[in-house]
């Protein structure tokens, strides 16, 4: 059911790009401390894993992986 809904929205999810980026920016500004190198490398590794996962998972889940990589 979720798969069908995501497939129906295929091509129309580009509008969520600024939302995902804004969530990431909002999380950064909500932090009470400046992230250190360990956190930056962890976030970069997670984004890379999500980008790789977007190439491997089913077509319906690719936008979800890309949205997580952008957040």
C-alpha positions in Angstrom: 0.0 0.0 0.0 2.8 2.4 0.9 4.7 1.2 -2.1 1.8 2.0 -4.4 1.4 5.4 -2.9 5.1 6.2 -3.4 5.1 4.9 -6.9 2.0 7.0 -7.7 3.9 10.1 -6.6 7.0 9.3 -8.6 8.2 12.4 -10.4 6.2 14.7 -8.2 8.4 14.5 -5.1 10.9 17.1 -6.2 9.0 19.6 -4.2 10.1 17.9 -1.0 13.8 18.7 -1.7 13.7 22.1 0.0 11.7 20.5 2.9 14.4 17.9 3.5 17.2 20.4 3.2 15.4 22.8 5.6 15.0 20.0 8.2 18.7 19.4 8.1 19.4 23.1 8.5 16.9 23.4 11.3 18.4 20.5 13.2 21.9 22.1 12.9 20.7 25.4 14.2 18.8 23.7 17.0 22.0 22.2 18.4 23.3 23.7 21.6 26.9 22.9 20.7 29.1 23.0 17.7 29.5 19.4 16.3 33.0 18.0 16.3 34.7 16.0 13.6 33.4 12.7 14.8 29.8 13.9 14.4 30.5 15.4 10.9 32.1 12.2 9.7 29.2 10.2 11.1 26.7 12.4 9.3 28.7 12.2 6.1 28.9 8.4 6.4 25.2 8.1 7.0 24.4 10.3 4.0 26.7 8.1 1.9 25.0 5.0 3.1 21.6 6.5 2.2 22.9 7.4 -1.3 24.2 3.9 -1.8 20.9 2.4 -0.4 19.0 4.5 -2.9 20.7 2.7 -5.7 20.0 -0.8 -4.2 16.5 -0.7 -2.7 13.3 -0.9 -4.6 12.2 2.0 -6.8 9.4 3.0 -4.4 11.8 3.5 -1.5 14.5 5.5 -3.4 12.9 8.9 -2.6 12.8 8.1 1.1 16.6 7.2 1.0 17.4 10.4 -0.9 15.3 12.5 1.5 17.2 11.0 4.5 20.5 11.7 2.8 19.6 15.3 2.3 18.3 15.8 5.9 
